[in-house]
């Protein structure tokens, strides 16, 4: 009998809909996370450049990005709140038994969210109302609160992967909680820095991609050049750093979660000189079909030697490891993530070579075509990273301490399926509204640019340049930059 079918037959009927509901809401929310964490930093970087160089175009970009940041934050409030409720409603066994151990991470995230809301309000209000440098310094804590929120969430997730900081009493309940150990688990450092670098470069590529499209359509003024160069430079610098951090977290998984590593690399039997499979499918009997097999590479990557022993999935009972299907999903997600990361390194090197050689952007349209799709590719890698993390850990919700089936709610499966359908409809409307608002803002900004040459009609939230006289020399300055700037890409 198929092992996966036998395992599923022993699980509660509400487990599948609960998983699907959590997966859908998490996959939706994670698309907003790179902008919530990284867009404040990129906006303030552009803001600083505008003040430091007296560049009204940079200030205009910073103000527009701050408006996008506010809209994104409002949408993130909804999707993030839904996730918070789902932890308690869908997984009461997890929160009831383990909440006192790892719940502090959620508390930190909530405080960071509260502070970020206040700081965003101050930053938006400060345009044209505060002195330029005062406004900038008041906005500077924004990226720090975003990083603090990421700290809380990653602390909770890393604890679920490598639970520490507690003892178990005779009934199996956690006691003697040590908060510091529960937060700074063995996987916290690798997960946190990998996540932060990933979301920052993702936001950088997405923002730059908007201006890459404009560049391909012939808009090669200072506004589009600057809007592309600043975020793309940030992303390009972080891309090779992220590749190193990705290798570090994979090695940490190898040492701390060997079965999860085996699932990610679809290793069935423990041994040395293990081959690396690029894609491919694992079957319940341990055979692998498809993919590209590279002899000994898996052992070399894991321990820098073909003699490195890699633990296989078959070394533990079937009930304690991911199924063949789950392992294949985690493996494909990991390989997609690595493939896209490798291509982005080539794109970053292309950009760096042209910049160091000519102090100019690459001239090939293919570079900008690649840059235009890099943001979408990065969003895919963010999804794949979480799929690898969560699916590869199965069947554990708390690694080697609690199974997912033990934590799930008692709510009827039919009710959960109905809830999933409602959430899908609501999220489609929410994200449709989000995109509609962004497109409306873009249309209004473009019309204002065409009508006034980068100046903006008075009375709109983004009217005129952020600082200075309302419709005098400051309004004409961007036009001068467009005509006599650096001429890049002409």
Kinemage of the C-alpha trace (Angstrom):
@kinemage 1
@onewidth
@group {chain A} dominant
@subgroup {mainchain}
@vectorlist {calphas} color= white
{ca unk a 1} P 0.000 0.000 0.000
{ca unk a 2} L 1.238 3.496 -0.824
{ca unk a 3} L 2.911 4.912 2.287
{ca unk a 4} L 1.586 8.422 1.686
{ca unk a 5} L -2.007 7.166 1.406
{ca unk a 6} L -1.608 5.167 4.615
{ca unk a 7} L -0.302 8.217 6.474
{ca unk a 8} L -3.084 10.474 5.160
{ca unk a 9} L -5.694 7.915 6.197
{ca unk a 10} L -4.557 8.345 9.806
{ca unk a 11} L -4.814 12.157 9.799
{ca unk a 12} L -7.878 14.215 10.780
{ca unk a 13} L -10.132 15.201 7.840
{ca unk a 14} L -9.750 18.886 8.697
{ca unk a 15} L -5.967 18.769 8.283
{ca unk a 16} L -5.950 19.239 4.500
{ca unk a 17} L -8.307 22.257 4.367
{ca unk a 18} L -6.526 23.833 7.337
{ca unk a 19} L -3.210 23.443 5.546
{ca unk a 20} L -4.596 24.819 2.287
{ca unk a 21} L -6.120 27.818 4.034
{ca unk a 22} L -2.896 28.621 5.868
{ca unk a 23} L -0.828 28.066 2.735
{ca unk a 24} L -2.989 30.368 0.628
{ca unk a 25} L -3.033 33.228 3.129
{ca unk a 26} L 0.703 32.910 3.819
{ca unk a 27} L 1.563 32.737 0.105
{ca unk a 28} L -0.534 35.871 -0.479
{ca unk a 29} L 0.878 37.835 2.444
{ca unk a 30} L 4.481 36.922 1.661
{ca unk a 31} L 4.220 38.810 -1.646
{ca unk a 32} L 3.827 42.049 0.328
{ca unk a 33} L 6.563 41.369 2.863
{ca unk a 34} L 9.546 42.482 0.705
{ca unk a 35} L 7.966 45.914 0.268
{ca unk a 36} L 6.939 46.226 3.889
{ca unk a 37} L 10.460 45.400 5.072
{ca unk a 38} L 12.640 46.916 2.337
{ca unk a 39} L 10.733 49.708 0.591
{ca unk a 40} L 11.169 52.143 3.533
{ca unk a 41} L 14.951 51.693 3.336
{ca unk a 42} L 15.050 52.162 -0.447
{ca unk a 43} L 12.773 55.212 -0.191
{ca unk a 44} L 14.949 56.809 2.478
{ca unk a 45} L 18.061 56.091 0.423
{ca unk a 46} L 16.535 58.021 -2.464
{ca unk a 47} L 15.389 60.701 -0.018
{ca unk a 48} L 18.942 61.075 1.305
{ca unk a 49} L 20.321 61.332 -2.215
{ca unk a 50} L 17.849 64.062 -3.038
{ca unk a 51} L 18.779 66.119 0.015
{ca unk a 52} L 22.517 65.484 -0.257
{ca unk a 53} L 22.751 66.434 -3.933
{ca unk a 54} L 19.915 68.938 -4.025
{ca unk a 55} L 18.141 66.774 -6.595
{ca unk a 56} L 14.383 67.490 -6.807
{ca unk a 57} L 13.854 64.445 -9.039
{ca unk a 58} L 15.194 62.147 -6.320
{ca unk a 59} L 12.925 63.833 -3.780
{ca unk a 60} L 9.985 63.416 -6.109
{ca unk a 61} L 10.735 59.701 -6.474
{ca unk a 62} L 11.055 59.326 -2.715
{ca unk a 63} L 7.704 61.019 -2.172
{ca unk a 64} L 5.962 58.843 -4.737
{ca unk a 65} L 7.507 55.697 -3.310
{ca unk a 66} L 6.350 56.741 0.160
{ca unk a 67} L 2.788 56.906 -1.171
{ca unk a 68} L 3.123 53.376 -2.559
{ca unk a 69} L 4.618 52.308 0.757
{ca unk a 70} L 1.562 53.582 2.601
{ca unk a 71} L -0.878 51.773 0.313
{ca unk a 72} L 1.101 48.552 0.629
{ca unk a 73} L 1.179 48.885 4.399
{ca unk a 74} L -2.609 49.253 4.507
{ca unk a 75} L -3.051 46.048 2.487
{ca unk a 76} L -0.465 44.281 4.660
{ca unk a 77} L -2.536 45.157 7.737
{ca unk a 78} L -5.395 43.047 6.400
{ca unk a 79} L -3.413 40.026 5.221
{ca unk a 80} L -1.147 40.019 8.269
{ca unk a 81} L -4.055 40.220 10.690
{ca unk a 82} L -5.748 37.259 9.006
{ca unk a 83} L -2.574 35.206 9.478
{ca unk a 84} L -2.408 36.126 13.161
{ca unk a 85} L -5.954 34.901 13.717
{ca unk a 86} L -5.300 31.706 11.759
{ca unk a 87} L -2.496 30.656 14.077
{ca unk a 88} L -4.933 30.499 16.947
{ca unk a 89} L -8.012 29.300 15.051
{ca unk a 90} L -6.436 26.651 12.829
{ca unk a 91} L -3.651 25.422 15.104
{ca unk a 92} L -4.892 25.630 18.709
{ca unk a 93} L -2.724 22.669 19.700
{ca unk a 94} L 0.397 24.607 18.726
{ca unk a 95} L -0.515 27.840 20.471
{ca unk a 96} L -2.047 26.105 23.497
{ca unk a 97} L 1.016 24.025 24.307
{ca unk a 98} L 3.894 26.037 22.910
{ca unk a 99} L 2.657 29.627 22.885
{ca unk a 100} L 4.451 30.484 26.127
{ca unk a 101} L 7.748 29.356 24.607
{ca unk a 102} L 7.852 31.005 21.193
{ca unk a 103} L 4.996 33.524 21.416
{ca unk a 104} L 7.358 36.388 22.290
{ca unk a 105} L 8.355 36.570 18.635
{ca unk a 106} L 4.786 37.439 17.683
{ca unk a 107} L 4.712 40.017 20.459
{ca unk a 108} L 7.845 41.690 19.083
{ca unk a 109} L 6.326 41.703 15.607
{ca unk a 110} L 3.129 43.311 16.917
{ca unk a 111} L 5.046 46.120 18.648
{ca unk a 112} L 7.135 46.681 15.516
{ca unk a 113} L 3.968 46.836 13.431
{ca unk a 114} L 2.475 49.411 15.814
{ca unk a 115} L 5.600 51.585 15.684
{ca unk a 116} L 5.848 51.290 11.911
{ca unk a 117} L 2.266 52.519 11.496
{ca unk a 118} L 3.061 55.640 13.572
{ca unk a 119} L 6.322 56.319 11.740
{ca unk a 120} L 4.737 55.930 8.298
{ca unk a 121} L 2.056 58.435 9.304
{ca unk a 122} L 4.701 60.913 10.492
{ca unk a 123} L 6.782 60.420 7.348
{ca unk a 124} L 3.831 60.987 5.013
{ca unk a 125} L 2.642 64.002 6.998
{ca unk a 126} L 6.121 65.504 7.014
{ca unk a 127} L 6.347 66.207 3.286
{ca unk a 128} L 6.159 70.011 2.861
{ca unk a 129} L 5.386 70.441 6.587
{ca unk a 130} L 8.781 69.768 8.170
{ca unk a 131} L 12.260 71.038 7.466
{ca unk a 132} L 13.925 68.732 4.900
{ca unk a 133} L 16.579 67.169 7.118
{ca unk a 134} L 14.262 67.003 10.129
{ca unk a 135} L 11.794 65.108 7.975
{ca unk a 136} L 14.496 62.691 6.834
{ca unk a 137} L 15.770 61.962 10.347
{ca unk a 138} L 12.245 61.336 11.612
{ca unk a 139} L 11.803 58.763 8.838
{ca unk a 140} L 15.098 57.011 9.497
{ca unk a 141} L 13.709 54.666 12.222
{ca unk a 142} L 11.235 53.231 9.690
{ca unk a 143} L 13.594 50.581 8.257
{ca unk a 144} L 14.658 49.636 11.775
{ca unk a 145} L 11.081 48.921 12.842
{ca unk a 146} L 10.582 46.879 9.671
{ca unk a 147} L 13.665 44.821 10.517
{ca unk a 148} L 12.376 44.432 14.078
{ca unk a 149} L 9.119 42.994 12.741
{ca unk a 150} L 11.055 40.555 10.591
{ca unk a 151} L 13.101 39.664 13.680
{ca unk a 152} L 9.961 38.609 15.562
{ca unk a 153} L 8.525 36.488 12.776
{ca unk a 154} L 11.817 34.758 11.936
{ca unk a 155} L 12.454 34.104 15.642
{ca unk a 156} L 9.125 32.252 15.834
{ca unk a 157} L 9.714 30.318 12.626
{ca unk a 158} L 13.291 29.373 13.446
{ca unk a 159} L 12.114 28.081 16.820
{ca unk a 160} L 9.599 25.837 15.047
{ca unk a 161} L 12.494 24.463 12.972
{ca unk a 162} L 14.962 24.051 15.848
{ca unk a 163} L 12.989 24.300 19.129
{ca unk a 164} L 15.115 25.255 22.152
{ca unk a 165} L 14.805 27.012 25.500
{ca unk a 166} L 12.493 24.710 27.466
{ca unk a 167} L 12.236 21.438 29.353
{ca unk a 168} L 9.365 18.935 29.273
{ca unk a 169} L 7.477 17.772 32.334
{ca unk a 170} L 6.055 14.289 32.855
{ca unk a 171} L 3.011 15.127 30.701
{ca unk a 172} L 5.094 16.417 27.822
{ca unk a 173} L 4.328 20.089 28.453
{ca unk a 174} L 7.091 22.709 28.225
{ca unk a 175} L 8.398 24.150 31.488
{ca unk a 176} L 11.415 26.198 32.617
{ca unk a 177} L 11.264 28.432 29.544
{ca unk a 178} L 14.487 30.282 28.759
{ca unk a 179} L 13.456 33.193 26.563
{ca unk a 180} L 16.875 33.994 25.154
{ca unk a 181} L 17.480 30.419 24.001
{ca unk a 182} L 13.958 30.225 22.569
{ca unk a 183} L 14.572 33.316 20.448
{ca unk a 184} L 18.170 32.769 19.377
{ca unk a 185} L 17.884 29.187 18.176
{ca unk a 186} L 20.510 27.532 15.942
{ca unk a 187} L 18.518 28.396 12.803
{ca unk a 188} L 17.715 31.993 13.740
{ca unk a 189} L 20.874 33.651 12.407
{ca unk a 190} L 20.976 31.856 9.037
{ca unk a 191} L 17.211 32.301 8.518
{ca unk a 192} L 17.119 35.959 9.523
{ca unk a 193} L 19.960 37.252 7.385
{ca unk a 194} L 18.937 35.110 4.426
{ca unk a 195} L 15.402 36.491 4.719
{ca unk a 196} L 16.455 40.136 5.114
{ca unk a 197} L 18.851 40.050 2.160
{ca unk a 198} L 16.224 38.255 0.094
{ca unk a 199} L 13.422 40.740 0.688
{ca unk a 200} L 15.658 43.780 0.180
{ca unk a 201} L 16.983 42.581 -3.169
{ca unk a 202} L 13.462 41.511 -4.171
{ca unk a 203} L 12.073 44.978 -3.476
{ca unk a 204} L 15.034 46.494 -5.303
{ca unk a 205} L 14.500 44.411 -8.423
{ca unk a 206} L 10.724 44.976 -8.422
{ca unk a 207} L 11.033 48.764 -8.120
{ca unk a 208} L 13.827 48.909 -10.694
{ca unk a 209} L 11.777 46.723 -13.025
{ca unk a 210} L 9.052 49.390 -13.219
{ca unk a 211} L 11.573 51.904 -14.552
{ca unk a 212} L 13.220 49.307 -16.785
{ca unk a 213} L 9.886 48.975 -18.582
{ca unk a 214} L 9.759 52.749 -18.964
{ca unk a 215} L 13.323 52.723 -20.292
{ca unk a 216} L 12.394 50.103 -22.913
{ca unk a 217} L 9.471 52.317 -23.963
{ca unk a 218} L 11.826 55.211 -24.658
{ca unk a 219} L 11.527 57.178 -21.432
{ca unk a 220} L 15.247 57.753 -20.913
{ca unk a 221} L 15.221 60.889 -18.820
{ca unk a 222} L 16.878 61.524 -15.483
{ca unk a 223} L 13.681 60.498 -13.663
{ca unk a 224} L 13.671 56.960 -15.094
{ca unk a 225} L 17.429 56.600 -14.966
{ca unk a 226} L 17.522 57.469 -11.274
{ca unk a 227} L 14.431 55.402 -10.478
{ca unk a 228} L 16.143 52.406 -12.029
{ca unk a 229} L 19.728 52.870 -10.892
{ca unk a 230} L 19.312 53.331 -7.133
{ca unk a 231} L 17.139 50.271 -6.347
{ca unk a 232} L 18.879 48.100 -8.932
{ca unk a 233} L 22.304 48.919 -7.487
{ca unk a 234} L 21.111 47.904 -4.021
{ca unk a 235} L 19.741 44.630 -5.389
{ca unk a 236} L 22.822 43.907 -7.509
{ca unk a 237} L 25.166 44.375 -4.538
{ca unk a 238} L 23.090 42.045 -2.362
{ca unk a 239} L 22.641 39.305 -4.980
{ca unk a 240} L 26.035 37.583 -4.520
{ca unk a 241} L 25.779 38.166 -0.762
{ca unk a 242} L 22.428 36.398 -0.777
{ca unk a 243} L 23.908 33.472 -2.680
{ca unk a 244} L 26.514 33.009 0.061
{ca unk a 245} L 23.840 33.340 2.757
{ca unk a 246} L 21.723 30.752 0.937
{ca unk a 247} L 24.620 28.317 0.962
{ca unk a 248} L 25.070 28.996 4.686
{ca unk a 249} L 21.453 28.257 5.562
{ca unk a 250} L 21.488 25.075 3.456
{ca unk a 251} L 24.538 23.919 5.387
{ca unk a 252} L 22.809 24.740 8.680
{ca unk a 253} L 19.823 22.644 7.626
{ca unk a 254} L 22.229 19.807 6.791
{ca unk a 255} L 23.588 19.825 10.343
{ca unk a 256} L 20.455 20.754 12.335
{ca unk a 257} L 17.639 19.198 10.281
{ca unk a 258} L 19.138 16.284 8.341
{ca unk a 259} L 15.774 14.816 7.299
{ca unk a 260} L 14.642 18.168 5.965
{ca unk a 261} L 17.908 18.405 4.024
{ca unk a 262} L 17.299 14.919 2.657
{ca unk a 263} L 13.856 15.991 1.464
{ca unk a 264} L 15.231 19.131 -0.152
{ca unk a 265} L 17.881 17.112 -1.992
{ca unk a 266} L 15.643 14.006 -2.481
{ca unk a 267} L 18.182 11.717 -0.810
{ca unk a 268} L 16.602 8.335 -0.018
{ca unk a 269} L 19.390 6.221 1.491
{ca unk a 270} L 22.104 7.418 3.846
{ca unk a 271} L 25.551 7.300 2.281
{ca unk a 272} L 28.580 9.103 0.953
{ca unk a 273} L 29.411 10.199 -2.586
{ca unk a 274} L 25.790 11.254 -2.997
{ca unk a 275} L 24.796 12.717 -6.371
{ca unk a 276} L 23.016 16.024 -6.816
{ca unk a 277} L 19.749 15.996 -8.749
{ca unk a 278} L 18.645 19.145 -10.520
{ca unk a 279} L 14.890 18.813 -10.382
{ca unk a 280} L 13.641 15.242 -10.827
{ca unk a 281} L 10.897 13.409 -8.941
{ca unk a 282} L 11.155 11.136 -5.901
{ca unk a 283} L 8.892 8.078 -5.842
{ca unk a 284} L 7.623 6.271 -2.702
{ca unk a 285} L 10.001 3.369 -3.313
{ca unk a 286} L 13.007 5.718 -3.238
{ca unk a 287} L 13.620 5.788 -6.990
{ca unk a 288} L 14.105 9.092 -8.809
{ca unk a 289} L 12.881 9.860 -12.302
{ca unk a 290} L 13.757 12.814 -14.507
{ca unk a 291} L 16.108 15.606 -13.622
{ca unk a 292} L 19.833 15.985 -14.200
{ca unk a 293} L 22.124 13.808 -12.092
{ca unk a 294} L 25.543 15.185 -11.122
{ca unk a 295} L 27.668 12.480 -9.427
{ca unk a 296} L 29.001 13.178 -5.889
{ca unk a 297} L 28.021 16.843 -5.950
{ca unk a 298} L 25.520 16.649 -3.089
{ca unk a 299} L 28.142 15.322 -0.690
{ca unk a 300} L 30.620 17.930 -1.877
{ca unk a 301} L 28.149 20.770 -1.383
{ca unk a 302} L 27.136 19.497 2.063
{ca unk a 303} L 30.610 18.965 3.485
{ca unk a 304} L 33.168 20.054 0.857
{ca unk a 305} L 34.148 16.429 0.269
{ca unk a 306} L 32.678 13.495 -1.689
{ca unk a 307} L 33.218 11.432 1.490
{ca unk a 308} L 30.636 13.529 3.382
{ca unk a 309} L 27.812 11.328 4.623
{ca unk a 310} L 24.326 12.581 3.842
{ca unk a 311} L 21.399 11.257 5.879
{ca unk a 312} L 18.612 9.763 3.788
{ca unk a 313} L 14.847 9.887 4.219
{ca unk a 314} L 14.650 6.126 4.774
{ca unk a 315} L 16.744 6.456 7.958
{ca unk a 316} L 13.598 7.375 9.926
{ca unk a 317} L 10.098 5.840 9.967
{ca unk a 318} L 7.692 6.992 7.269
{ca unk a 319} L 5.557 8.785 9.854
{ca unk a 320} L 8.515 10.992 10.839
{ca unk a 321} L 9.513 12.227 7.386
{ca unk a 322} L 7.973 14.105 4.440
{ca unk a 323} L 6.179 11.960 1.871
{ca unk a 324} L 7.720 11.465 -1.546
{ca unk a 325} L 5.386 14.107 -2.971
{ca unk a 326} L 6.246 16.601 -0.239
{ca unk a 327} L 9.949 15.956 -0.726
{ca unk a 328} L 9.602 16.529 -4.467
{ca unk a 329} L 7.750 19.802 -3.862
{ca unk a 330} L 10.449 21.027 -1.459
{ca unk a 331} L 13.166 19.906 -3.887
{ca unk a 332} L 11.643 21.710 -6.851
{ca unk a 333} L 11.087 24.864 -4.799
{ca unk a 334} L 14.709 24.816 -3.673
{ca unk a 335} L 16.043 24.195 -7.189
{ca unk a 336} L 13.902 26.980 -8.673
{ca unk a 337} L 15.198 29.338 -5.998
{ca unk a 338} L 18.834 28.417 -6.693
{ca unk a 339} L 18.384 28.616 -10.475
{ca unk a 340} L 16.869 32.094 -10.338
{ca unk a 341} L 19.545 33.215 -7.871
{ca unk a 342} L 22.279 32.048 -10.232
{ca unk a 343} L 20.725 33.935 -13.163
{ca unk a 344} L 20.425 37.074 -11.058
{ca unk a 345} L 24.135 36.891 -10.262
{ca unk a 346} L 24.856 36.966 -13.995
{ca unk a 347} L 22.550 39.968 -14.376
{ca unk a 348} L 24.266 41.760 -11.472
{ca unk a 349} L 27.691 41.029 -12.972
{ca unk a 350} L 26.545 42.393 -16.324
{ca unk a 351} L 25.418 45.590 -14.635
{ca unk a 352} L 28.582 45.868 -12.529
{ca unk a 353} L 30.883 45.327 -15.514
{ca unk a 354} L 29.236 48.074 -17.560
{ca unk a 355} L 29.189 50.464 -14.628
{ca unk a 356} L 32.834 49.944 -13.731
{ca unk a 357} L 33.906 50.113 -17.354
{ca unk a 358} L 31.901 53.120 -18.599
{ca unk a 359} L 30.135 54.561 -15.533
{ca unk a 360} L 26.946 54.013 -17.452
{ca unk a 361} L 24.058 51.578 -17.711
{ca unk a 362} L 24.248 48.632 -20.112
{ca unk a 363} L 23.061 49.633 -23.574
{ca unk a 364} L 21.549 46.334 -24.645
{ca unk a 365} L 17.739 46.192 -24.600
{ca unk a 366} L 18.095 42.592 -23.401
{ca unk a 367} L 19.577 43.800 -20.152
{ca unk a 368} L 16.508 45.912 -19.446
{ca unk a 369} L 14.205 43.108 -20.529
{ca unk a 370} L 15.909 40.857 -18.006
{ca unk a 371} L 15.777 43.606 -15.377
{ca unk a 372} L 12.059 44.060 -16.023
{ca unk a 373} L 11.292 40.403 -15.197
{ca unk a 374} L 13.847 40.096 -12.373
{ca unk a 375} L 11.381 41.449 -9.818
{ca unk a 376} L 8.729 38.855 -10.659
{ca unk a 377} L 11.398 36.152 -10.564
{ca unk a 378} L 12.457 37.324 -7.096
{ca unk a 379} L 8.875 37.173 -5.835
{ca unk a 380} L 8.809 33.586 -7.068
{ca unk a 381} L 11.980 32.816 -5.106
{ca unk a 382} L 10.412 34.292 -1.955
{ca unk a 383} L 7.484 31.904 -2.379
{ca unk a 384} L 9.849 29.013 -3.071
{ca unk a 385} L 11.911 29.798 0.012
{ca unk a 386} L 8.905 29.500 2.290
{ca unk a 387} L 7.711 26.362 0.507
{ca unk a 388} L 11.108 24.792 1.107
{ca unk a 389} L 11.059 25.828 4.763
{ca unk a 390} L 7.536 24.688 5.569
{ca unk a 391} L 7.034 21.641 3.335
{ca unk a 392} L 10.495 20.269 4.033
{ca unk a 393} L 9.736 20.261 7.784
{ca unk a 394} L 6.692 17.995 7.440
{ca unk a 395} L 5.137 16.204 9.251
{ca unk a 396} L 6.325 18.400 12.140
{ca unk a 397} L 4.837 21.748 13.098
{ca unk a 398} L 7.407 21.854 15.927
{ca unk a 399} L 10.362 19.889 14.646
{ca unk a 400} L 10.499 16.457 16.316
{ca unk a 401} L 8.161 17.639 19.112
{ca unk a 402} L 4.674 18.059 17.632
{ca unk a 403} L 3.125 16.865 14.380
{ca unk a 404} L 0.897 19.114 12.303
{ca unk a 405} L -1.973 16.651 12.791
{ca unk a 406} L -1.691 17.075 16.560
{ca unk a 407} L -2.016 20.851 16.372
{ca unk a 408} L -4.948 21.183 13.970
{ca unk a 409} L -8.356 22.532 14.978
{ca unk a 410} L -11.452 20.398 15.630
{ca unk a 411} L -13.543 22.547 13.281
{ca unk a 412} L -15.358 20.532 10.614
{ca unk a 413} L -13.559 20.117 7.299
{ca unk a 414} L -16.570 21.435 5.351
{ca unk a 415} L -16.465 24.683 7.328
{ca unk a 416} L -12.772 25.103 6.625
{ca unk a 417} L -13.266 24.518 2.893
{ca unk a 418} L -16.021 27.145 2.896
{ca unk a 419} L -13.733 29.530 4.778
{ca unk a 420} L -10.995 28.958 2.193
{ca unk a 421} L -13.398 29.806 -0.635
{ca unk a 422} L -14.456 33.022 1.115
{ca unk a 423} L -10.841 34.023 1.806
{ca unk a 424} L -9.888 33.461 -1.832
{ca unk a 425} L -12.722 35.721 -3.022
{ca unk a 426} L -11.867 38.405 -0.458
{ca unk a 427} L -8.154 38.292 -1.275
{ca unk a 428} L -8.832 38.564 -5.001
{ca unk a 429} L -10.853 41.702 -4.304
{ca unk a 430} L -8.193 43.085 -1.947
{ca unk a 431} L -5.294 42.532 -4.327
{ca unk a 432} L -7.385 43.730 -7.262
{ca unk a 433} L -8.076 46.947 -5.367
{ca unk a 434} L -4.387 47.242 -4.485
{ca unk a 435} L -3.324 46.955 -8.116
{ca unk a 436} L -6.106 49.319 -9.172
{ca unk a 437} L -4.921 51.981 -6.745
{ca unk a 438} L -1.313 51.620 -7.913
{ca unk a 439} L -2.332 51.853 -11.571
{ca unk a 440} L -4.444 54.930 -10.842
{ca unk a 441} L -1.507 56.576 -9.081
{ca unk a 442} L 0.778 55.714 -11.979
{ca unk a 443} L -1.680 57.130 -14.532
{ca unk a 444} L -2.101 60.361 -12.581
{ca unk a 445} L 1.644 60.795 -12.151
{ca unk a 446} L 2.312 60.135 -15.826
{ca unk a 447} L -0.363 62.588 -16.909
{ca unk a 448} L 1.092 65.234 -14.602
{ca unk a 449} L 4.592 64.582 -15.981
{ca unk a 450} L 3.413 64.969 -19.565
{ca unk a 451} L 1.414 68.105 -18.753
{ca unk a 452} L 3.959 69.922 -16.631
{ca unk a 453} L 7.319 68.334 -17.387
{ca unk a 454} L 7.780 66.436 -14.106
{ca unk a 455} L 5.978 69.124 -12.082
{ca unk a 456} L 2.713 68.179 -10.468
{ca unk a 457} L -0.566 70.055 -10.283
{ca unk a 458} L -1.208 71.772 -7.017
{ca unk a 459} L -3.829 70.259 -4.749
{ca unk a 460} L -2.836 66.622 -5.179
{ca unk a 461} L -1.101 64.732 -2.331
{ca unk a 462} L 2.051 64.599 -4.461
{ca unk a 463} L 1.705 68.077 -5.904
{ca unk a 464} L 4.882 69.983 -6.799
{ca unk a 465} L 8.278 69.036 -5.508
{ca unk a 466} L 8.372 67.841 -1.874
{ca unk a 467} L 10.206 70.922 -0.579
{ca unk a 468} L 10.586 74.503 -1.690
{ca unk a 469} L 8.414 76.976 -3.593
{ca unk a 470} L 5.210 75.523 -4.975
{ca unk a 471} L 5.198 76.383 -8.651
{ca unk a 472} L 8.344 78.362 -9.267
{ca unk a 473} L 11.963 77.348 -9.724
{ca unk a 474} L 11.544 74.017 -7.909
{ca unk a 475} L 8.857 73.021 -10.403
{ca unk a 476} L 11.139 73.740 -13.324
{ca unk a 477} L 14.202 72.005 -11.885
{ca unk a 478} L 13.220 68.461 -12.858
{ca unk a 479} L 12.674 69.612 -16.483
{ca unk a 480} L 16.225 70.893 -16.513
{ca unk a 481} L 17.466 67.557 -15.246
{ca unk a 482} L 15.594 65.711 -17.964
{ca unk a 483} L 17.109 67.847 -20.690
{ca unk a 484} L 20.616 68.331 -19.378
{ca unk a 485} L 21.199 65.543 -16.842
{ca unk a 486} L 23.663 62.784 -17.484
{ca unk a 487} L 22.034 61.677 -20.746
{ca unk a 488} L 22.352 58.042 -19.798
{ca unk a 489} L 20.953 55.574 -22.274
{ca unk a 490} L 20.428 58.133 -25.080
